[in-house]
Amino acid sequence: MIGIIIALISGAFMSIQGVFNTGVTKGTSLWVSTCWVQFSALVVCLITWFIKDKESFTTLMRVDNKYMLLGGVIGALITVTVIESMDSLGPAKAAMLIVISQLIVAYLIELFGIFGVEKQPFEWRKVFGMIIAIVGVVLFKWE
């Protein structure tokens, strides 16, 4: 149950952040906004690390698959693409398409066991669920 609550909170934060970032971009530029987002996240993480953790950053060298260290690069790309999509589509349409994309990619990662994730069997009900989500977006967007 706690995982469901945390996931719902995460989704809410993502939508709110996308709106905030898009607003900052309107007053600055895409790259100034993205730099601010990443810089402010770094500051919060460093403060939290200093208070709660203090694990040495050299432990990053123990990560088996070094490509996993590209999460920050992907985070910057996420920031840019969310800003651009919310600016052109609006928050609701952008968020729906983002969530559907996340769902499809996450299912493919599980299905094929990519990035060290445990491989899961194919299930038609999951495919039908994704199709229903896509139909929902089409209905939502239909004018």
Backbone as a printed PyTorch tensor [residue, N CA C, xyz], in Angstrom:
tensor([[[  0.8200,  -1.2000,   0.0000],
         [  0.0000,   0.0000,   0.0000],
         [  0.8610,   1.2600,   0.0000]],

        [[  1.9570,   1.2350,   0.7550],
         [  2.8260,   2.4130,   0.8060],
         [  3.4280,   2.7010,  -0.5630]],

        [[  3.7540,   1.6470,  -1.3300],
         [  4.2900,   1.8310,  -2.6710],
         [  3.2980,   2.5320,  -3.5850]],

        [[  2.0230,   2.2080,  -3.4580],
         [  0.9850,   2.8450,  -4.2700],
         [  0.8840,   4.3180,  -3.9200]],

        [[  0.8930,   4.6200,  -2.6440],
         [  0.7950,   6.0160,  -2.2010],
         [  1.9950,   6.8170,  -2.6890]],

        [[  3.1880,   6.2550,  -2.5470],
         [  4.4010,   6.9500,  -2.9940],
         [  4.3650,   7.1660,  -4.5120]],

        [[  3.9050,   6.1650,  -5.2700],
         [  3.8120,   6.3100,  -6.7250],
         [  2.8260,   7.4130,  -7.1030]],

        [[  1.7010,   7.4900,  -6.4070],
         [  0.7140,   8.5440,  -6.6820],
         [  1.2860,   9.9250,  -6.3610]],

        [[  1.9990,  10.0180,  -5.2500],
         [  2.6460,  11.2900,  -4.8900],
         [  3.6840,  11.6650,  -5.9430]],

        [[  4.4580,  10.6830,  -6.4050],
         [  5.4690,  10.9260,  -7.4280],
         [  4.8270,  11.4610,  -8.7080]],

        [[  3.7450,  10.8470,  -9.1260],
         [  3.0440,  11.3170, -10.3210],
         [  2.5390,  12.7380, -10.1590]],

        [[  2.0140,  13.0490,  -8.9750],
         [  1.5360,  14.4100,  -8.7180],
         [  2.6960,  15.3940,  -8.7770]],

        [[  3.8140,  15.0430,  -8.1420],
         [  4.9970,  15.9200,  -8.1850],
         [  5.4720,  16.1390,  -9.6160]],

        [[  5.4600,  15.0780, -10.4340],
         [  5.9140,  15.2110, -11.8220],
         [  5.0410,  16.1980, -12.5920]],

        [[  3.7360,  16.1050, -12.4020],
         [  2.8350,  17.0330, -13.1040],
         [  3.0330,  18.4630, -12.6350]],

        [[  3.1450,  18.6530, -11.3330],
         [  3.3490,  19.9960, -10.7790],
         [  4.6880,  20.5530, -11.2500]],

        [[  5.7300,  19.7180, -11.2000],
         [  7.0460,  20.1710, -11.6390],
         [  7.0310,  20.5690, -13.1010]],

        [[  6.3460,  19.8000, -13.9280],
         [  6.2700,  20.1350, -15.3460],
         [  5.6430,  21.4940, -15.5900]],

        [[  4.5850,  21.7890, -14.8440],
         [  3.9340,  23.1000, -14.9720],
         [  4.8710,  24.2040, -14.4840]],

        [[  5.5170,  23.9860, -13.3340],
         [  6.4570,  24.9850, -12.8030],
         [  7.5940,  25.2420, -13.7870]],

        [[  8.1980,  24.1660, -14.2930],
         [  9.3330,  24.3000, -15.2050],
         [  8.9380,  25.0220, -16.4920]],

        [[  7.7360,  24.7280, -16.9820],
         [  7.2550,  25.4020, -18.1820],
         [  7.0650,  26.8880, -17.9150]],

        [[  6.5680,  27.2150, -16.7190],
         [  6.4150,  28.6220, -16.3470],
         [  7.7410,  29.3420, -16.2500]],

        [[  8.7430,  28.7050, -15.6820],
         [ 10.0760,  29.3100, -15.5890],
         [ 10.6470,  29.5130, -16.9890]],

        [[ 10.4240,  28.5520, -17.8710],
         [ 10.9380,  28.6460, -19.2370],
         [ 10.3380,  29.8440, -19.9720]],

        [[  9.0730,  30.1480, -19.7110],
         [  8.4320,  31.2860, -20.3780],
         [  9.0900,  32.6070, -19.9820]],

        [[  9.6510,  32.6620, -18.7650],
         [ 10.3260,  33.8780, -18.3200],
         [ 11.8070,  33.8870, -18.5990]],

        [[ 12.3670,  32.7530, -18.9960],
         [ 13.8090,  32.6590, -19.2470],
         [ 14.0080,  32.0150, -20.6170]],

        [[ 14.5940,  30.8330, -20.6190],
         [ 14.7300,  30.0300, -21.8420],
         [ 14.7170,  28.5690, -21.4230]],

        [[ 14.6020,  27.6890, -22.3920],
         [ 14.5580,  26.2580, -22.1030],
         [ 15.7900,  25.8080, -21.3360]],

        [[ 16.9570,  26.2610, -21.7580],
         [ 18.1930,  25.7600, -21.1550],
         [ 18.4920,  26.4420, -19.8190]],

        [[ 18.1100,  27.6990, -19.6660],
         [ 18.2670,  28.3420, -18.3550],
         [ 17.3590,  27.6410, -17.3430]],

        [[ 16.1380,  27.3860, -17.7480],
         [ 15.1890,  26.6880, -16.8780],
         [ 15.7020,  25.2980, -16.5050]],

        [[ 16.1680,  24.5580, -17.4950],
         [ 16.6750,  23.2070, -17.2460],
         [ 17.8850,  23.2390, -16.3160]],

        [[ 18.7900,  24.1820, -16.5380],
         [ 19.9490,  24.3220, -15.6370],
         [ 19.4980,  24.6190, -14.2190]],

        [[ 18.5220,  25.5050, -14.0730],
         [ 18.0260,  25.8410, -12.7340],
         [ 17.4330,  24.6150, -12.0580]],

        [[ 16.6290,  23.8510, -12.7970],
         [ 16.0030,  22.6470, -12.2380],
         [ 17.0680,  21.6770, -11.7490]],

        [[ 18.0580,  21.4160, -12.5850],
         [ 19.0980,  20.4600, -12.2160],
         [ 19.9710,  20.9890, -11.0760]],

        [[ 20.2870,  22.2790, -11.1030],
         [ 21.1020,  22.8810, -10.0500],
         [ 20.3610,  22.8570,  -8.7070]],

        [[ 19.0940,  23.2510,  -8.7090],
         [ 18.3450,  23.2630,  -7.4490],
         [ 18.1570,  21.8430,  -6.9050]],

        [[ 18.0020,  20.8690,  -7.8040],
         [ 17.9220,  19.4670,  -7.3630],
         [ 19.2420,  19.0280,  -6.7330]],

        [[ 20.3580,  19.4380,  -7.3370],
         [ 21.6770,  19.1230,  -6.7830],
         [ 21.8300,  19.6980,  -5.3780]],

        [[ 21.4180,  20.9380,  -5.1850],
         [ 21.5370,  21.5770,  -3.8750],
         [ 20.7240,  20.8160,  -2.8270]],

        [[ 19.4870,  20.4740,  -3.1700],
         [ 18.6400,  19.7280,  -2.2310],
         [ 19.2670,  18.3690,  -1.9190]],

        [[ 19.7550,  17.6880,  -2.9360],
         [ 20.3730,  16.3730,  -2.7240],
         [ 21.6350,  16.4700,  -1.8650]],

        [[ 22.4720,  17.4810,  -2.1170],
         [ 23.6940,  17.6420,  -1.3190],
         [ 23.3710,  17.9460,   0.1480]],

        [[ 22.3990,  18.8100,   0.3830],
         [ 22.0040,  19.1180,   1.7640],
         [ 21.4700,  17.8690,   2.4520]],

        [[ 20.6000,  17.1410,   1.7690],
         [ 20.0340,  15.9130,   2.3460],
         [ 21.1190,  14.8720,   2.5800]],

        [[ 22.0390,  14.7200,   1.6170],
         [ 23.1570,  13.7850,   1.7750],
         [ 23.9850,  14.1570,   3.0010]],

        [[ 24.2790,  15.4350,   3.1720],
         [ 25.1030,  15.8860,   4.2900],
         [ 24.4140,  15.6070,   5.6350]],

        [[ 23.1120,  15.7720,   5.6970],
         [ 22.3610,  15.5760,   6.9420],
         [ 22.1180,  14.0900,   7.2340]],

        [[ 21.7850,  13.3110,   6.2180],
         [ 21.3050,  11.9510,   6.4550],
         [ 22.2790,  10.8320,   6.0970]],

        [[ 23.1850,  11.0180,   5.1730],
         [ 23.9000,   9.8790,   4.6070],
         [ 25.4050,   9.9560,   4.7950]],

        [[ 26.0410,  10.8610,   4.1200],
         [ 27.4870,  11.0710,   4.1410],
         [ 28.2910,   9.8840,   3.6090]],

        [[ 27.6480,   9.0280,   2.8220],
         [ 28.3630,   7.9320,   2.1550],
         [ 29.3160,   8.5610,   1.1450]],

        [[ 30.4910,   7.9990,   1.0060],
         [ 31.4870,   8.5500,   0.0920],
         [ 31.0170,   8.4400,  -1.3600]],

        [[ 31.2890,   9.4860,  -2.1270],
         [ 30.9310,   9.4590,  -3.5370],
         [ 31.7750,   8.4380,  -4.3120]],

        [[ 32.8610,   7.9790,  -3.7210],
         [ 33.6750,   6.9580,  -4.3950],
         [ 32.9230,   5.6370,  -4.5090]],

        [[ 31.8430,   5.4720,  -3.7270],
         [ 31.0500,   4.2460,  -3.8460],
         [ 30.3790,   4.1420,  -5.2220]],

        [[ 30.2990,   5.2560,  -5.9400],
         [ 29.7480,   5.2110,  -7.3020],
         [ 30.5780,   4.3030,  -8.2030]],

        [[ 31.8600,   4.1730,  -7.8920],
         [ 32.7200,   3.3220,  -8.7090],
         [ 32.4000,   1.8400,  -8.5090]],

        [[ 31.6150,   1.5260,  -7.4930],
         [ 31.2130,   0.1350,  -7.2590],
         [ 29.9950,  -0.2790,  -8.0820]],

        [[ 29.3860,   0.6680,  -8.7600],
         [ 28.2370,   0.3420,  -9.5940],
         [ 28.7230,  -0.5590, -10.7230]],

        [[ 28.1060,  -1.7410, -10.8350],
         [ 28.5720,  -2.7300, -11.8070],
         [ 28.4630,  -2.2390, -13.2480]],

        [[ 27.2890,  -1.8140, -13.6330],
         [ 27.0660,  -1.3640, -15.0000],
         [ 27.1830,   0.1600, -15.0370]],

        [[ 28.3040,   0.6310, -15.5220],
         [ 28.5880,   2.0680, -15.4930],
         [ 27.5660,   2.8980, -16.2590]],

        [[ 26.8820,   2.3160, -17.2480],
         [ 25.8630,   3.0660, -17.9700],
         [ 24.7250,   3.4940, -17.0480]],

        [[ 24.5650,   2.8060, -15.9210],
         [ 23.5250,   3.1760, -14.9500],
         [ 23.8000,   4.5700, -14.3600]],

        [[ 25.0190,   5.0490, -14.4640],
         [ 25.3590,   6.3750, -13.9400],
         [ 24.8380,   7.5050, -14.8330]],

        [[ 24.1970,   7.1730, -15.9260],
         [ 23.6630,   8.1790, -16.8410],
         [ 22.2760,   8.6910, -16.4310]],

        [[ 21.8070,   8.3240, -15.2640],
         [ 20.4910,   8.7610, -14.8010],
         [ 20.3310,  10.2720, -14.7680]],

        [[ 21.3830,  10.9860, -14.3990],
         [ 21.3140,  12.4490, -14.3840],
         [ 21.1860,  13.0350, -15.7730]],

        [[ 21.8870,  12.4340, -16.7340],
         [ 21.7770,  12.8670, -18.1220],
         [ 20.3470,  12.6610, -18.6040]],

        [[ 19.8020,  11.4880, -18.2900],
         [ 18.4140,  11.2030, -18.6570],
         [ 17.4730,  12.1730, -17.9390]],

        [[ 17.7860,  12.5110, -16.6860],
         [ 16.9690,  13.4730, -15.9370],
         [ 16.9130,  14.8270, -16.6310]],

        [[ 18.0340,  15.2740, -17.1600],
         [ 18.0530,  16.5420, -17.8910],
         [ 17.2060,  16.4380, -19.1580]],

        [[ 17.2980,  15.3150, -19.8540],
         [ 16.4830,  15.1140, -21.0560],
         [ 14.9980,  15.0490, -20.7100]],

        [[ 14.6750,  14.4420, -19.5770],
         [ 13.2800,  14.3950, -19.1240],
         [ 12.7730,  15.8090, -18.8790]],

        [[ 13.5650,  16.6200, -18.1890],
         [ 13.1650,  17.9990, -17.9020],
         [ 12.8640,  18.7530, -19.1880]],

        [[ 13.7610,  18.6560, -20.1570],
         [ 13.5900,  19.3680, -21.4280],
         [ 12.3460,  18.8770, -22.1640]],

        [[ 12.1770,  17.5710, -22.2710],
         [ 11.0420,  17.0380, -23.0360],
         [  9.7100,  17.2870, -22.3440]],

        [[  9.6810,  17.2650, -21.0170],
         [  8.4340,  17.5790, -20.3040],
         [  8.0560,  19.0410, -20.5250]],

        [[  9.0250,  19.9290, -20.4120],
         [  8.7550,  21.3580, -20.6400],
         [  8.2060,  21.5700, -22.0480]],

        [[  8.8820,  21.0040, -23.0270],
         [  8.4610,  21.1870, -24.4210],
         [  7.0750,  20.6040, -24.6740]],

        [[  6.7990,  19.4060, -24.1380],
         [  5.4980,  18.7820, -24.3890],
         [  4.3790,  19.5270, -23.6760]],

        [[  4.6150,  19.9800, -22.4450],
         [  3.5740,  20.7170, -21.7240],
         [  3.3180,  22.0690, -22.3710]],

        [[  4.3620,  22.6730, -22.9050],
         [  4.1940,  23.9570, -23.5740],
         [  3.3640,  23.8150, -24.8430]],

        [[  3.5680,  22.7380, -25.5910],
         [  2.8620,  22.6000, -26.8610],
         [  1.5130,  21.8870, -26.7390]],

        [[  1.3560,  21.0040, -25.7470],
         [  0.1140,  20.2290, -25.6270],
         [ -0.7650,  20.6400, -24.4550]],

        [[ -0.1630,  21.2840, -23.4690],
         [ -0.8740,  21.5460, -22.2230],
         [ -0.5720,  20.4340, -21.2280]],

        [[ -0.7260,  20.7120, -19.9290],
         [ -0.3430,  19.7410, -18.9040],
         [ -1.0810,  18.4050, -18.9630]],

        [[ -2.3900,  18.4150, -19.1650],
         [ -3.1520,  17.1650, -19.1110],
         [ -2.7970,  16.2290, -20.2690]],

        [[ -2.8080,  16.7350, -21.4860],
         [ -2.4980,  15.8970, -22.6480],
         [ -1.0580,  15.4100, -22.5890]],

        [[ -0.1480,  16.3070, -22.2260],
         [  1.2600,  15.9110, -22.1370],
         [  1.4410,  14.8300, -21.0850]],

        [[  0.8380,  15.0130, -19.9160],
         [  0.9930,  14.0320, -18.8370],
         [  0.4360,  12.6750, -19.2420]],

        [[ -0.7010,  12.6660, -19.9360],
         [ -1.2690,  11.3830, -20.3760],
         [ -0.3350,  10.6660, -21.3420]],

        [[  0.2040,  11.3920, -22.3010],
         [  1.1160,  10.7610, -23.2570],
         [  2.4080,  10.3140, -22.5870]],

        [[  2.8890,  11.1090, -21.6480],
         [  4.1000,  10.7440, -20.9080],
         [  3.8650,   9.4570, -20.1270]],

        [[  2.7240,   9.3600, -19.4470],
         [  2.4240,   8.1670, -18.6470],
         [  2.2720,   6.9360, -19.5430]],

        [[  1.6120,   7.0870, -20.6770],
         [  1.4720,   5.9440, -21.5980],
         [  2.8390,   5.5080, -22.1100]],

        [[  3.6890,   6.4650, -22.4560],
         [  5.0390,   6.1310, -22.9010],
         [  5.8080,   5.4030, -21.8030]],

        [[  5.6860,   5.9020, -20.5670],
         [  6.3450,   5.2400, -19.4340],
         [  5.8560,   3.8080, -19.2840]],

        [[  4.5600,   3.6270, -19.3980],
         [  3.9660,   2.3040, -19.2400],
         [  4.4670,   1.3370, -20.3050]],

        [[  4.4700,   1.7820, -21.5500],
         [  4.9170,   0.9190, -22.6480],
         [  6.3960,   0.5690, -22.4970]],

        [[  7.2280,   1.5660, -22.2400],
         [  8.6680,   1.3150, -22.1060],
         [  8.9530,   0.4310, -20.8880]],

        [[  8.2800,   0.6970, -19.7710],
         [  8.4830,  -0.1280, -18.5720],
         [  8.0810,  -1.5770, -18.8280]],

        [[  6.9780,  -1.7720, -19.5500],
         [  6.5520,  -3.1390, -19.8630],
         [  7.5720,  -3.8370, -20.7610]],

        [[  8.0930,  -3.1290, -21.7580],
         [  9.0990,  -3.7240, -22.6330],
         [ 10.3780,  -4.0630, -21.8600]],

        [[ 10.7590,  -3.1990, -20.9200],
         [ 11.9420,  -3.4760, -20.0900],
         [ 11.7310,  -4.7550, -19.2890]],

        [[ 10.5430,  -4.9130, -18.6940],
         [ 10.2430,  -6.1380, -17.9400],
         [ 10.1400,  -7.3510, -18.8590]],

        [[  9.4770,  -7.1810, -19.9900],
         [  9.2330,  -8.2860, -20.9150],
         [ 10.5400,  -8.8840, -21.4370]],

        [[ 11.4990,  -8.0150, -21.7640],
         [ 12.7650,  -8.4860, -22.3340],
         [ 13.9040,  -8.5570, -21.3070]],

        [[ 13.6210,  -8.1870, -20.0620],
         [ 14.6490,  -8.2470, -19.0260],
         [ 15.8140,  -7.3090, -19.2980]],

        [[ 15.5210,  -6.1020, -19.7600],
         [ 16.5550,  -5.1340, -20.1200],
         [ 17.0890,  -4.4400, -18.8610]],

        [[ 18.3430,  -4.0450, -18.8760],
         [ 19.0030,  -3.2950, -17.7930],
         [ 19.0490,  -4.0820, -16.4830]],

        [[ 19.0840,  -5.3790, -16.5630],
         [ 19.1950,  -6.1950, -15.3640],
         [ 17.8890,  -6.4210, -14.6170]],

        [[ 16.7790,  -5.9690, -15.1760],
         [ 15.4650,  -6.1920, -14.5550],
         [ 15.0570,  -7.6330, -14.8070]],

        [[ 14.4330,  -8.2480, -13.8140],
         [ 14.0030,  -9.6360, -13.9670],
         [ 12.9740,  -9.7480, -15.0900]],

        [[ 13.2170, -10.6790, -16.0030],
         [ 12.3500, -10.8740, -17.1570],
         [ 10.9850, -11.3970, -16.7110]],

        [[  9.9250, -10.8200, -17.2920],
         [  8.5560, -11.2130, -16.9620],
         [  7.8900, -11.8210, -18.1970]],

        [[  6.9350, -12.7280, -17.9830],
         [  6.2620, -13.3390, -19.1390],
         [  5.2860, -12.3620, -19.8110]],

        [[  5.0490, -12.6050, -21.1040],
         [  4.0880, -11.8030, -21.8520],
         [  2.6860, -12.0580, -21.3050]],

        [[  1.9210, -10.9730, -21.1600],
         [  0.5300, -11.1000, -20.6960],
         [ -0.3630, -10.2260, -21.5550]],

        [[ -1.3610, -10.8610, -22.1680],
         [ -2.2860, -10.1230, -23.0220],
         [ -3.0440,  -9.0520, -22.2550]],

        [[ -3.3790,  -9.3140, -20.9900],
         [ -4.1570,  -8.3310, -20.2280],
         [ -3.3890,  -7.0210, -20.0730]],

        [[ -2.0640,  -7.0940, -19.9910],
         [ -1.2610,  -5.8660, -19.9050],
         [ -1.2810,  -5.1230, -21.2380]],

        [[ -1.2330,  -5.8580, -22.3260],
         [ -1.3100,  -5.2360, -23.6480],
         [ -2.6760,  -4.5700, -23.8230]],

        [[ -3.7420,  -5.2760, -23.4340],
         [ -5.0780,  -4.6910, -23.5370],
         [ -5.2010,  -3.4540, -22.6510]],

        [[ -4.5890,  -3.4730, -21.4790],
         [ -4.6000,  -2.3090, -20.5970],
         [ -3.9380,  -1.1080, -21.2490]],

        [[ -2.8180,  -1.3410, -21.9280],
         [ -2.1340,  -0.2490, -22.6270],
         [ -2.9840,   0.2730, -23.7860]],

        [[ -3.6490,  -0.6410, -24.4950],
         [ -4.5250,  -0.2230, -25.5980],
         [ -5.6690,   0.6310, -25.0560]],

        [[ -6.2440,   0.2350, -23.9320],
         [ -7.3160,   1.0180, -23.3210],
         [ -6.8070,   2.4120, -22.9390]],

        [[ -5.5940,   2.4800, -22.4040],
         [ -5.0100,   3.7790, -22.0440],
         [ -4.8280,   4.6500, -23.2870]],

        [[ -4.3640,   4.0650, -24.3730],
         [ -4.1590,   4.8150, -25.6160],
         [ -5.5050,   5.3050, -26.1610]],

        [[ -6.5240,   4.4440, -26.1270],
         [ -7.8640,   4.8480, -26.5640],
         [ -8.3630,   5.9950, -25.6840]],

        [[ -8.0730,   5.9460, -24.3900],
         [ -8.4540,   7.0270, -23.4840],
         [ -7.8310,   8.3490, -23.8800]],

        [[ -6.5860,   8.3240, -24.2920],
         [ -5.9160,   9.5520, -24.7270],
         [ -6.5680,  10.0780, -25.9940]],

        [[ -6.8630,   9.1840, -26.9230],
         [ -7.5160,   9.6050, -28.1630],
         [ -8.8660,  10.2530, -27.8510]],

        [[ -9.6420,   9.6410, -26.9640],
         [-10.9390,  10.2030, -26.5820],
         [-10.7740,  11.5430, -25.8730]],

        [[ -9.7800,  11.6400, -25.0120],
         [ -9.5270,  12.8760, -24.2800],
         [ -9.1290,  14.0030, -25.2280]],

        [[ -8.3540,  13.6810, -26.2190],
         [ -7.8260,  14.6740, -27.1570],
         [ -8.8300,  15.0050, -28.2590]],

        [[ -9.7740,  14.1050, -28.5060],
         [-10.7450,  14.2570, -29.5870],
         [-11.5640,  15.5290, -29.4200]],

        [[-11.5960,  16.3480, -30.4430],
         [-12.3250,  17.6160, -30.3770],
         [-13.4710,  17.6410, -31.3500]]])
